[in-house]
């Protein structure tokens, strides 16, 4: 069953799939037709009302990215799905790609060492949207991949952008995500680039991965490249960075259609009562990052702190961190502070002794 508000779209789809029924009445499709699941692939502003109606009608629901226009709406959809025992799945298609799965495998095996930073570029000419900016349109793909690889939420989000074509709708943005252990991710999105670019670089302490989704073959290349600091040195002349340039290899990737795999996963979760890899909570966490990026855009790129609470709600400017936050002080800095404190203590002790001697000298002179 296909449903669209525009009849010419239904007519076109029926030429592609003549055996499938079409309708312009969404309520009829939910209540008057025997369907078990609904896939929502519409404009972002309609995701929440359509998904809520689907869940309230007892249908398993699969929503195109981003899952909704706000994390509050996402949480409401999650609650309804849990209450009714339904599968709620967000369409983060790239996580079902054999390429991304291979990258995840390489990272988990420790082949590239500790991840230091990730840089992603998703650029092309168009397609311009009117209800969302380019970050909400293109960045969800990269955010979902980065979240999948790192396995944790960012601490802060910075985003700057410009609206060159449609006033108030940014068509070029640069987003920066800060993670624990000094790890960062940079995402550049654009509707104003002459070339279609889908590239991600993952820099590790041992090796580096370059993922080019536009490449017909060898979408992943692993570079045996790194830079190392000397373990110890006595003089400045002995301090030299060590640059390592090794081989480059392209691991074998089995060719599979990610969208087909994703749809089959949705059906398997329905049939076997499983939780999807990209469930509603994953969709909500991604929307929280997008919300923080929008807030940062309003603040001219200022960092916005993500509140990592159990409900996953809310974000706040990074200039107001949680009261319980304790600054991390490196061991070397702690030793330096300890030596400074010890030196200060010795100086104070010396001054105290000097004051005592001066007082004694004055008393002797008076007597």
C-alpha positions in Angstrom: 0.0 0.0 0.0 1.4 3.4 -1.1 0.1 6.7 0.3 0.8 10.2 -0.9 -1.2 13.5 -0.7 -0.4 14.2 -4.4 -2.3 12.1 -6.9 0.3 12.5 -9.7 2.8 10.9 -7.4 0.6 7.9 -6.8 0.1 7.6 -10.5 3.8 7.7 -11.1 4.5 5.1 -8.4 1.8 2.8 -9.8 3.6 2.8 -13.2 6.7 1.4 -11.3 4.8 -0.9 -9.0 1.4 -1.7 -10.7 0.6 -4.5 -8.3 0.7 -2.2 -5.2 -2.4 -0.2 -4.2 -2.3 3.6 -3.8 -4.2 6.1 -1.7 -4.2 9.8 -0.8 -6.0 9.1 2.5 -3.5 8.4 5.3 -6.2 7.7 7.9 -7.8 5.1 5.6 -4.5 3.4 5.1 -4.0 3.2 8.9 -7.5 2.0 9.8 -9.2 0.7 6.7 -6.4 -1.5 5.2 -4.9 -4.6 6.8 -1.2 -3.4 7.2 1.1 -4.3 10.1 3.9 -1.7 9.5 4.3 1.8 8.1 7.4 3.4 6.5 7.4 7.2 6.7 9.5 8.9 4.0 8.2 12.5 4.0 9.3 16.0 4.9 10.8 16.3 8.4 8.0 18.5 9.7 5.5 15.7 9.0 7.5 12.9 10.6 6.1 13.4 14.1 2.3 13.6 13.4 2.4 10.8 10.8 4.5 8.5 13.1 2.3 9.2 16.1 -0.8 8.4 14.2 0.8 5.2 12.9 1.9 4.1 16.4 -1.5 5.0 17.9 -3.1 2.8 15.2 -0.9 -0.1 16.4 1.5 -0.2 13.5 5.2 -0.9 13.6 6.9 2.3 12.3 10.0 3.0 10.3 10.9 6.7 10.0 13.3 8.4 7.6 16.1 10.5 9.1 16.0 12.7 11.1 13.4 10.9 13.2 11.5 14.1 14.1 11.9 17.9 14.4 12.7 17.8 18.1 14.0 15.4 20.8 10.8 16.0 22.8 8.7 14.6 19.9 11.1 11.7 19.6 10.8 10.8 23.2 7.0 10.8 22.9 7.1 8.4 20.0 9.5 6.1 22.0 7.1 6.1 24.9 4.1 5.2 22.7 6.0 2.4 20.9 7.1 0.9 24.3 3.6 1.1 25.8 2.1 -0.6 22.8 4.9 -3.1 22.2 5.7 -1.9 18.7 9.0 -1.7 16.8 10.1 1.9 16.2 13.1 2.3 13.9 15.0 5.3 12.6 16.4 5.1 9.0 20.1 5.6 9.6 20.8 3.7 6.4 24.6 3.9 6.3 24.9 1.8 9.5 23.7 -1.1 7.4 26.3 -0.5 4.7 29.0 -3.3 4.5 31.6 -0.4 4.2 30.7 1.2 7.5 30.4 -2.3 9.2 33.9 -3.0 8.0 35.2 0.3 9.4 33.6 -0.5 12.7 35.3 -4.0 12.6 38.7 -2.5 11.9 38.3 0.1 14.7 37.1 -2.5 17.3 40.1 -4.8 16.4 42.4 -2.0 17.4 44.1 -1.9 14.0 44.3 1.9 13.8 44.9 2.4 17.6 43.1 5.1 19.5 40.9 7.3 17.4 42.1 10.9 17.6 39.7 12.7 15.3 37.2 12.2 12.5 36.6 14.6 9.6 33.6 14.2 7.3 32.6 16.1 4.1 29.2 15.7 2.4 28.9 18.2 -0.4 26.9 18.6 -3.6 24.9 21.2 -5.6 21.4 21.1 -4.1 18.9 19.9 -3.3 17.8 23.0 -1.5 15.2 22.6 1.3 13.0 25.3 2.7 12.0 23.8 6.1 15.4 22.6 7.3 19.0 23.7 6.8 21.8 21.7 5.3 23.0 20.4 8.7 19.6 18.7 9.3 19.5 17.4 5.7 23.0 16.0 5.1 24.8 15.8 8.5 22.6 13.0 10.0 24.3 10.5 7.8 27.8 11.5 9.1 26.6 11.9 12.7 25.1 8.4 12.7 28.3 6.9 11.3 30.5 8.8 13.8 28.3 7.8 16.7 28.4 4.2 15.6 32.2 4.2 15.4 32.9 6.1 18.6 30.1 4.5 20.6 29.4 7.5 22.8 27.7 10.9 22.9 29.6 14.2 22.3 30.1 16.6 25.2 29.7 19.8 23.2 28.5 20.8 19.8 29.7 23.9 17.8 28.2 24.9 14.5 28.7 27.8 12.1 27.1 28.4 8.8 25.8 30.8 6.1 22.6 31.2 4.2 23.5 32.3 0.7 20.4 31.4 -1.3 17.3 31.2 1.1 17.4 33.7 4.0 17.5 32.0 7.3 18.2 28.6 5.9 21.9 27.7 6.1 23.2 26.1 2.9 26.8 25.7 4.2 27.6 24.5 7.7 30.6 23.3 9.6 29.9 21.3 12.8 32.4 20.3 15.5 31.6 17.6 18.0 33.8 17.3 21.1 34.1 13.9 22.8 35.8 12.5 26.0 39.5 11.8 25.8 40.2 14.8 23.6 38.5 13.2 20.6 36.8 15.4 18.0 34.7 15.1 14.9 34.3 17.8 12.2 31.4 17.7 9.7 31.3 19.9 6.7 27.9 20.0 4.8 27.0 22.0 1.7 24.4 22.4 -0.9 26.7 24.8 -2.8 29.5 22.7 -4.1 30.2 21.9 -7.7 31.2 18.3 -6.9 29.4 15.5 -5.1 31.7 14.6 -2.2 31.0 11.8 0.3 34.3 11.4 2.3 35.3 10.6 5.9 38.8 10.4 7.3 39.3 8.6 10.6 42.7 9.3 12.2 44.1 6.8 14.7 47.3 6.7 16.7 48.6 3.8 14.6 46.9 4.0 11.2 44.3 6.1 9.4 41.2 5.2 7.3 39.9 7.2 4.3 36.3 6.3 3.4 35.1 7.6 0.0 31.5 6.6 -0.7 31.7 8.0 -4.2 34.5 5.7 -5.3 33.3 2.8 -7.5 35.8 0.4 -6.0 38.0 0.5 -2.9 35.7 2.7 -0.9 38.0 2.1 2.2 41.7 2.7 2.2 43.8 2.1 5.3 47.0 4.1 5.5 49.9 2.9 7.7 50.8 6.5 8.6 51.3 8.2 11.9 53.4 10.6 13.8 55.1 9.9 17.1 56.7 12.0 19.8 60.1 10.8 21.3 59.5 8.9 24.6 62.1 11.0 26.4 64.8 13.5 25.6 67.4 15.5 27.6 68.0 18.4 25.3 66.0 20.3 22.6 68.4 19.0 20.0 67.3 15.4 20.8 63.6 16.3 20.3 62.4 15.1 16.9 59.0 14.0 15.7 59.0 10.6 14.0 56.9 10.4 10.8 55.9 7.0 9.6 54.8 6.4 6.0 53.9 2.8 5.4 51.7 0.8 3.0 48.2 1.5 1.9 45.7 -1.3 1.6 42.0 -1.6 0.6 40.1 -4.4 2.5 37.7 -6.6 0.6 34.1 -5.4 0.9 31.1 -7.6 0.1 28.7 -5.7 -2.2 25.2 -5.4 -0.6 22.5 -2.8 -0.9 22.3 -1.0 2.5 18.7 0.0 2.1 17.6 -3.5 1.3 19.5 -4.8 4.4 17.9 -2.1 6.5 14.4 -2.9 5.4 15.0 -6.6 6.0 16.3 -5.8 9.5 13.1 -3.9 10.2 11.0 -7.0 9.1 13.2 -9.3 11.2 12.8 -7.1 14.3 9.0 -7.3 13.8 8.9 -11.0 13.3 11.3 -11.9 16.1 10.6 -9.2 18.6 14.1 -7.7 18.4 15.3 -4.2 19.1 16.6 -2.5 15.9 20.2 -1.5 15.6 18.9 2.1 14.9 16.0 2.2 17.3 14.0 5.2 18.5 16.5 6.1 21.1 19.3 6.2 18.6 17.1 8.5 16.5 16.5 10.7 19.4 20.2 11.0 20.3 20.9 12.2 16.8 18.2 14.8 16.9 19.6 16.1 20.2 22.9 16.8 18.4 21.0 18.5 15.5 19.1 20.7 18.1 22.4 21.6 19.7 23.8 22.6 16.3 20.9 24.8 15.6 21.3 26.5 19.0 25.0 27.0 18.3 24.2 28.6 15.0 22.0 31.1 16.8 25.0 31.8 19.2 27.3 32.4 16.3 29.1 29.1 16.7 29.4 29.1 20.5 29.7 25.6 22.1 26.5 24.1 23.3 26.8 21.5 26.1 24.8 18.2 25.7 23.2 17.1 28.9 23.9 13.3 29.0 21.0 12.3 31.3 19.0 9.2 31.2 16.0 10.8 29.4 18.3 12.3 26.8 16.6 15.7 27.1 17.9 19.2 26.8 21.1 21.0 25.9 22.7 24.1 27.4 25.5 26.5 26.5 28.9 24.9 27.3 29.8 28.0 29.4 27.5 26.5 32.1 28.8 23.0 32.8 27.2 20.7 35.4 28.1 21.6 39.0 29.5 18.2 39.5 32.0 18.5 36.7 35.6 18.0 37.9 38.4 19.4 35.6 40.9 16.8 34.5 44.5 17.7 35.4 47.3 15.7 33.6 49.8 13.9 35.8 52.6 16.0 34.6 50.7 19.2 35.5 49.9 17.8 38.9 53.6 17.2 39.5 54.4 20.7 38.3 51.7 22.2 40.6 53.1 20.1 43.5 56.6 21.4 43.0 55.3 25.0 42.8 53.4 24.5 46.0 56.4 22.9 47.7 58.6 25.8 46.5 56.0 28.3 47.7 55.9 26.6 51.1 59.7 26.7 51.3 59.7 30.4 50.4 57.1 31.2 53.1 59.1 29.2 55.6 62.2 31.1 54.8 60.4 34.5 55.1 58.9 33.4 58.5 62.4 32.5 59.8 63.7 35.8 58.4 60.9 37.7 60.2 61.7 35.9 63.5 65.4 36.8 63.2 64.6 40.5 62.5 62.2 40.6 65.5 64.9 39.0 67.7 67.5 41.5 66.5 65.1 44.4 67.3 64.4 43.1 70.7 68.1 42.7 71.5 68.7 46.2 70.4 65.9 47.6 72.6 67.2 45.7 75.7 
